[in-house]
Amino acid sequence: MNEYREVDLIERIQKAETAPIHPILMQARKLNGEKHEALAINEVSLLRQTHNAAHCQITINSKIELEQLVCDGVMVATPAGSTAYNLSVHGPIIPIGAELLALTPISPFRPRRWQGALLPASSVVKIQVLEPDFRPQSVTADNLEVRDIEEVTIRQAGEITLRLLFDSG
């Protein structure tokens, strides 16, 4: 990380190295049919709302890849977010600029040894909540939470480019 210095700020900004990043788009549908959208720079995470474990089905690019994941939650993280919550739940660190997303379980119970997956950034991940009335789940895109969801679709918003600035060296 760059240390905070106001000295020569404009000159340092002009000389800064840039790293383009793309946020991810969350599209959630609640049990009552309401739809919500939000962008996330770090991650989109699905979490159980009660003491009951979350049960969900994971589809990637229209193919069911995991029939049933039993866990506390699951997340899709960007390279920028891979060193945050994703890392704390033992997900992989992704280099900035890599065209990858991390699909990481949170306290997985079944399949017990599933540690997640690295996905191409072009992947579309759909997470279907199983037994949503008995096992309610919420979804959070960075800091925006939507409760009582039925399903969520997550994809990279490649049409949006943000630029991180780093002091040279």
HELIX and SHEET records of a PDB file:
HELIX    1   1 LEU A    9  LYS A   15  1                                   7    
HELIX    2   2 TYR A   85  SER A   88  1                                   4    
SHEET    1   A 2 GLU A  17  ILE A  21  0                                        
SHEET    2   A 2 LEU A 162  PHE A 166 -1                                        
SHEET    1   B 6 LYS A  35  ALA A  40  0                                        
SHEET    2   B 6 ILE A  24  LYS A  30 -1                                        
SHEET    3   B 6 ILE A 149  GLN A 156 -1                                        
SHEET    4   B 6 VAL A 124  VAL A 129 -1                                        
SHEET    5   B 6 ALA A  54  ILE A  60 -1                                        
SHEET    6   B 6 LYS A  63  CYS A  71 -1                                        
SHEET    1   C 6 ALA A 117  PRO A 120  0                                        
SHEET    2   C 6 LEU A 100  ILE A 106 -1                                        
SHEET    3   C 6 GLY A  73  ALA A  77 -1                                        
SHEET    4   C 6 GLU A  43  ARG A  48 -1                                        
SHEET    5   C 6 GLN A 137  ALA A 141 -1                                        
SHEET    6   C 6 LEU A 144  VAL A 146 -1                                        
END                                                                             
